[in-house]
Amino acid sequence: MILRPHVLLAAALLGGTAAAKAPTEQAQRLGADLTPLGGEVAGNGSVIPDWAGGLPQKPMGRSDNPFGDDQPLFVINGKNYQKYEKNLSAGKIALFKTFPDTYTMPVYPTRRSASFPQYIYDHTKDNATKVKLTNEGHGFCCTAHGFPFPLPQSGIEALWNHVMRYNTQGYRGFVNHAIVGADGDYVVERSYLELSYHYNHPETTLANLDNQNLWLLTKVVAPSNKVGDSTLIHVPIDRMKEITGVWVFNPGLKRVRRIGEVGYDNPAFDGLMTHDQ
């Protein structure tokens, strides 16, 4: 999800837009009793363990499962879900009621496996004492890497940590989706996707950051009547300073058009669903 400027501003008004950086003594806690990203190292003494560094940074295949030997501690089903009801969402409870004989929820031991590249840790710790909000909370300055506010002083700073979180350097591949009709029939639409993160990329510097967060390209490859439909998106960091760039190519028109920034629930898949932009 990419938060729009008016959403960030609302959060800023609720959480305050103070540009104060975290005190040095607080920053020293990062990597000590706090994780390098600002979470608590200590668990709760029972089901949540201490964070011990997470999984090592090494290539893993699709079939690799570091916890493959784990067995469920217990299984929640339609007969015993009342015992765990205080910890279940309304949706999960509804599923147990609707499918009492087939829907089950195995509960496994808690693992704190999250880990990030060392340069993300290093920059995040530096950010604690040098990064500050700009443009009434719509942007921030003084870093091109890491979580900008590991010790957030306001709601807007916590939101920026979510928006600018590390998501690898980018990826490419194919995405399938299917719109199912009332009769159960469906057509699979397949798209090629390339996504590149500029913020948090090892080669990005403050000098070449240029207020850019990420770039995204998608191109439909099936079905045949939609092949070639393409979209290019440039997403800035401060979206009040610079609007999102969106370009679309339609094979029928045989030209590229730039469209205005779309707000709120943006139509997708020929208008059959929406996604929050």
Steps between C-alpha positions, in 0.01 A plus 500: 500500500624849413362766731375815334601848625162581651517174698844587630389851590202368693729268693736789564220711644404214728851401602677836484750627246784577735830472314697417814760228453544223754744579783844342469453296819184347354675422172765304695229246585482389135686173476498464881167450679328607177547330166690698234160614367357606836299198611533335839764228514338335801208265456215457745659219698262237368380453143692790340878440503774761510619630163841344437588649163249320282589280205849538351532706182558231237328392178199275556310296244124485469491160669731593789320495834718571806214391726395191307525279807262712709181328609175677595460578869126450457232517230191722519190366327123529495467299822746685725525855360298638796797420723715744301229748405658797678801472269305451176372763261132518410584371153677192632213423736260527206709252303492249785122536521448476124737208440505314835619170350762619252657830615791460742774727632827331606695722742879471484774627733573873466821577311662842480678435172510854354842628396629768265827582320764657720499829306131542585582457870791745480304772322196452723708563811646816342150613403388508863696818568507672160172444310216748542162568343463760226212671321260464797558126515456425129870424467823454694862586446853387551499130406469270198505168686354324801191558707486877536369511859605192702393682818185676375391806692158530331244309300622644169852374565367150567309516170813603312677192638229288338502685167881494467561152641764279337353283223818366333653694210214400271373202306362384168264220412147409402174553685176310431155603606154371416163672516237236574145550375179400678488181291846397616665567164819708493780627279858522627682824423879475513729801527874549496621728778821687577536697823808695603545668837711817483482582871696231689694392188872460586602724207262783594649807668356822636635669189304279257197413714301777327189443714439161335368196687441233234426429134256238374431359152227248416410349163212261425611182316169306504217469397555591137238778493692694767862421406714813509300707748776665702539736793806688625492663844754732665427539872665795679564521874345843564182482293403859576828621354460279192199300378525133409583447133267251327530410130282244320537337157199357319580285192168598341585869517869436428617783720618575851292735714582655833206503738437708809568363844216277614386527859310290750391160360667467163317277247688191387436202273256684272321650799400165649691575819680789666824545690602777735760724342 
